[in-house]
Amino acid sequence: MRYFNLLLLFVMSVCCTDLHAQQRPADSIYTYKTATPDGTGKYYKGREIAHVMGFEGAARLERNTREQEENTKKQ
């Protein structure tokens, strides 16, 4: 019984390691760098993906200076 438990633990650790490796495929469309305070460290087309924002932050999206500050039309 003891060896069975050890074998089961080994198989589970190999499976979990394999699943974790599949989360970031080599041909991913994302790049990963050190995260900034407001970001996740995951980049798409050169722009860092931000954390999820709640409704409390909606005013930040409606400010007049947003286009100049964030270059929202950049592709």
C-alpha positions in Angstrom: 0.0 0.0 0.0 2.8 2.4 0.8 4.5 1.9 -2.6 1.2 2.4 -4.3 0.8 5.8 -2.6 4.3 6.8 -3.6 3.7 5.7 -7.2 0.4 7.6 -7.2 2.2 10.7 -5.9 4.9 10.4 -8.6 2.4 10.0 -11.4 0.3 13.0 -10.2 3.4 15.2 -9.9 4.5 14.3 -13.5 1.0 15.1 -14.8 0.7 18.4 -13.0 4.2 19.4 -14.2 3.2 18.6 -17.8 0.0 20.6 -17.5 1.9 23.6 -16.2 4.3 23.5 -19.1 1.4 23.5 -21.6 0.2 26.9 -20.3 2.9 28.8 -22.1 3.5 27.3 -25.5 6.7 28.1 -27.4 4.7 29.6 -30.3 2.5 31.7 -28.1 1.2 35.1 -29.4 2.2 36.6 -26.0 5.5 37.6 -24.6 6.3 37.6 -20.9 8.4 40.2 -19.0 8.7 41.4 -15.5 5.3 42.9 -14.6 4.8 46.6 -14.0 2.8 47.7 -11.0 -0.4 48.0 -13.0 0.2 45.1 -15.4 0.4 41.3 -15.5 3.7 40.9 -17.2 2.0 39.4 -20.2 2.4 41.3 -23.5 0.3 41.2 -26.7 1.6 43.1 -29.8 4.0 45.1 -27.6 1.4 46.3 -25.0 1.2 44.9 -21.5 -2.1 43.4 -20.5 -3.5 45.1 -17.4 -5.2 43.6 -14.4 -9.0 43.2 -14.5 -10.7 46.5 -13.6 -14.0 47.0 -11.8 -16.6 49.6 -12.4 -14.9 51.9 -9.9 -12.2 52.6 -12.5 -14.6 53.6 -15.3 -13.9 57.3 -14.9 -10.2 56.6 -15.9 -11.4 55.4 -19.3 -13.5 58.5 -20.0 -10.8 61.2 -19.4 -10.0 63.7 -22.2 -6.2 63.0 -22.1 -6.5 59.2 -22.6 -5.6 59.2 -26.3 -2.4 61.2 -25.8 -1.4 59.3 -22.7 -2.1 55.7 -23.9 -2.0 56.0 -27.7 -5.2 54.0 -27.9 -5.2 53.9 -31.7 -1.8 52.1 -31.9 -2.1 48.8 -33.6 
